[in-house]
Amino acid sequence: MSLAQLPLRLTTGAFVLNSGIGKLSLSEEDAEGLQQMAANGVPVLADMSPAAFRRFIAFTEIGVGAAQLIPKVPGWLAGSVLSAFSAGLLNMYLNTPGMTQDDGVRPSSDGTPVAKDVWMLGAGLSMIVDSTVNTTSRRKKAAKRRVAKIHDAKDQKVEAIHSARDEQQKVLQDAAETAREERKAARKAARSARKEAKKAA
């Protein structure tokens, strides 16, 4: 879970999870009224019985809320789940008579409580964007680190080669210098020997 997403996931997760738990105790009459509204956004829900719809909506909200609160759920997945859920609520809001004003967008007094759910859509989309951007950024940084390591390894190898070559040249130079000194000493000794031989003669 990204730290940048933590406030969004905690607030939306707690809100939706609590809402789902509360719907487990809906009465048959309340469940039926909520089902009629929900069917405006998702028509297939009209085919359920009120009891089945109550379980469906309650467990859906519990699942959506839990996805936000579980740290191991990736941000893009949590955001996608929340966005899909809130998009369904907004679709219900836009297609339920009496919830919008004459322009079909601005909420009426009855639609304001549902229209407020647009903040969850914004939160879900923000999570998706953040996950995408951060993942790309992390991959770029990791790639840069790998390239830097490769360059460092190459530089170290080149440096080691140059160092070994310099050392070898130094050894050869020292050996050549020693050989020259030995030859000088040998010639000097030979001259001394010839002088001594001439004196003895």
C-alpha positions as CSV (number, residue, x, y, z in Angstrom):
1,M,0.0,0.0,0.0
2,S,1.4,3.4,-1.0
3,L,1.7,5.9,1.8
4,A,0.2,8.5,-0.5
5,Q,-2.9,6.3,-0.8
6,L,-3.2,5.5,2.9
7,P,-5.6,8.4,3.9
8,L,-7.9,7.7,0.9
9,R,-8.0,3.9,1.5
10,L,-8.5,4.2,5.3
11,T,-11.4,6.7,5.0
12,T,-13.2,5.1,2.0
13,G,-12.6,1.6,3.4
14,A,-14.0,2.4,6.8
15,F,-17.0,4.2,5.3
16,V,-18.0,1.6,2.8
17,L,-17.3,-1.3,5.2
18,N,-19.5,0.2,7.9
19,S,-22.2,0.9,5.3
20,G,-22.1,-2.8,4.2
21,I,-22.3,-4.1,7.8
22,G,-25.2,-1.9,8.4
23,K,-27.1,-3.2,5.4
24,L,-27.0,-6.7,6.8
25,S,-29.8,-5.7,9.2
26,L,-32.0,-4.0,6.6
27,S,-35.7,-4.8,6.9
28,E,-37.4,-6.4,3.9
29,E,-39.2,-3.2,3.2
30,D,-36.1,-1.0,3.3
31,A,-34.2,-3.6,1.1
32,E,-37.0,-3.5,-1.5
33,G,-36.9,0.3,-1.6
34,L,-33.2,0.4,-2.0
35,Q,-33.4,-2.3,-4.7
36,Q,-35.8,-0.3,-6.8
37,M,-33.3,2.6,-6.7
38,A,-30.3,0.4,-7.4
39,A,-32.1,-1.2,-10.4
40,N,-32.2,2.2,-12.1
41,G,-28.4,2.1,-12.3
42,V,-28.0,-1.7,-12.7
43,P,-31.3,-3.1,-14.2
44,V,-30.3,-6.8,-13.6
45,L,-30.7,-6.2,-9.8
46,A,-34.5,-5.9,-10.3
47,D,-34.6,-9.7,-10.9
48,M,-33.4,-10.5,-7.3
49,S,-35.6,-11.0,-4.4
50,P,-35.4,-8.3,-1.7
51,A,-33.6,-10.7,0.7
52,A,-31.1,-11.8,-2.0
53,F,-30.5,-8.1,-2.9
54,R,-29.9,-7.2,0.7
55,R,-27.2,-9.9,1.0
56,F,-25.7,-9.0,-2.4
57,I,-25.4,-5.2,-1.6
58,A,-24.2,-5.8,1.9
59,F,-21.5,-8.3,1.0
60,T,-20.5,-6.1,-2.0
61,E,-19.9,-3.1,0.2
62,I,-18.1,-5.2,2.8
63,G,-15.8,-6.6,0.0
64,V,-15.2,-3.1,-1.4
65,G,-14.4,-1.7,2.0
66,A,-12.2,-4.6,3.0
67,A,-10.2,-4.2,-0.3
68,Q,-9.3,-0.7,0.7
69,L,-8.2,-1.7,4.2
70,I,-6.1,-4.8,3.4
71,P,-2.5,-3.6,2.9
72,K,-1.6,-6.4,0.5
73,V,-4.3,-5.4,-2.0
74,P,-2.5,-3.4,-4.8
75,G,-3.5,0.2,-5.1
76,W,-4.6,-0.1,-8.7
77,L,-6.9,-3.0,-7.8
78,A,-8.3,-1.3,-4.7
79,G,-8.9,1.9,-6.8
80,S,-10.5,-0.1,-9.6
81,V,-12.9,-1.8,-7.2
82,L,-13.8,1.5,-5.6
83,S,-14.2,3.3,-8.9
84,A,-16.5,0.6,-10.3
85,F,-18.6,0.6,-7.1
86,S,-19.0,4.4,-7.0
87,A,-19.7,4.5,-10.8
88,G,-22.6,2.2,-10.2
89,L,-23.9,4.5,-7.5
90,L,-23.6,7.5,-9.7
91,N,-25.3,5.7,-12.5
92,M,-28.2,5.0,-10.2
93,Y,-28.2,8.7,-9.2
94,L,-28.4,9.9,-12.8
95,N,-31.1,7.4,-13.8
96,T,-33.4,7.7,-10.7
97,P,-36.2,10.3,-11.2
98,G,-36.3,13.1,-8.7
99,M,-32.6,12.9,-7.8
100,T,-31.4,15.5,-10.3
101,Q,-32.6,18.9,-11.2
102,D,-34.0,19.7,-14.7
103,D,-30.5,19.6,-16.3
104,G,-30.2,15.9,-15.3
105,V,-26.8,16.5,-13.6
106,R,-27.1,18.8,-10.6
107,P,-28.5,17.0,-7.6
108,S,-31.9,17.8,-6.1
109,S,-32.4,17.8,-2.4
110,D,-33.3,14.1,-2.6
111,G,-30.3,13.3,-4.8
112,T,-27.6,15.2,-2.8
113,P,-26.8,12.3,-0.4
114,V,-26.2,10.0,-3.3
115,A,-24.4,12.6,-5.5
116,K,-21.8,13.0,-2.7
117,D,-20.6,9.5,-3.6
118,V,-18.7,11.2,-6.5
119,W,-15.8,11.7,-4.0
120,M,-15.4,7.9,-3.9
121,L,-15.0,7.9,-7.7
122,G,-12.4,10.6,-7.4
123,A,-10.6,8.6,-4.7
124,G,-10.6,5.4,-6.7
125,L,-9.3,7.1,-9.8
126,S,-6.6,8.8,-7.8
127,M,-5.4,5.4,-6.5
128,I,-5.2,4.0,-10.0
129,V,-3.2,7.0,-11.2
130,D,-0.9,7.0,-8.2
131,S,-0.2,3.3,-8.6
132,T,0.5,3.6,-12.3
133,V,2.8,6.7,-11.9
134,N,4.6,5.3,-8.9
135,T,5.1,1.9,-10.5
136,T,6.5,3.5,-13.6
137,S,8.7,5.8,-11.5
138,R,10.0,2.9,-9.4
139,R,10.8,0.9,-12.5
140,K,12.7,3.8,-14.1
141,K,14.7,4.3,-10.9
142,A,15.5,0.6,-10.6
143,A,16.6,0.6,-14.3
144,K,18.8,3.6,-13.6
145,R,20.4,1.9,-10.6
146,R,21.1,-1.2,-12.7
147,V,22.7,0.9,-15.4
148,A,24.8,2.7,-12.8
149,K,25.9,-0.6,-11.3
150,I,26.9,-1.9,-14.8
151,H,28.9,1.3,-15.5
152,D,30.5,1.1,-12.1
153,A,31.5,-2.6,-12.7
154,K,32.9,-1.6,-16.1
155,D,34.9,1.3,-14.6
156,Q,36.3,-1.0,-11.9
157,K,37.2,-3.6,-14.5
158,V,38.9,-1.0,-16.7
159,E,40.7,0.5,-13.7
160,A,41.9,-3.0,-12.6
161,I,43.2,-3.7,-16.1
162,H,45.1,-0.4,-16.2
163,S,46.4,-0.9,-12.8
164,A,47.7,-4.4,-13.7
165,R,49.3,-3.1,-16.9
166,D,51.0,-0.2,-15.0
167,E,52.3,-2.7,-12.4
168,Q,53.6,-5.0,-15.2
169,Q,55.3,-2.1,-16.9
170,K,56.9,-1.0,-13.6
171,V,58.2,-4.6,-13.0
172,L,59.6,-4.7,-16.5
173,Q,61.3,-1.3,-16.0
174,D,62.7,-2.3,-12.7
175,A,64.0,-5.6,-14.2
176,A,65.6,-3.6,-17.1
177,E,67.2,-1.2,-14.7
178,T,68.6,-4.0,-12.6
179,A,70.0,-5.7,-15.7
180,R,71.7,-2.4,-16.8
181,E,73.2,-2.0,-13.4
182,E,74.4,-5.6,-13.4
183,R,76.0,-5.1,-16.9
184,K,77.7,-1.9,-15.7
185,A,79.1,-3.7,-12.7
186,A,80.3,-6.6,-14.9
187,R,82.1,-4.2,-17.3
188,K,83.6,-2.3,-14.4
189,A,84.9,-5.6,-12.9
190,A,86.3,-6.7,-16.2
191,R,88.2,-3.4,-16.6
192,S,89.6,-3.7,-13.2
193,A,90.6,-7.3,-13.9
194,R,92.4,-6.2,-17.1
195,K,94.3,-3.4,-15.3
196,E,95.4,-5.8,-12.6
197,A,96.6,-8.3,-15.2
198,K,98.6,-5.6,-17.0
199,K,100.3,-4.6,-13.7
200,A,101.2,-8.1,-12.9
201,A,102.7,-8.5,-16.4
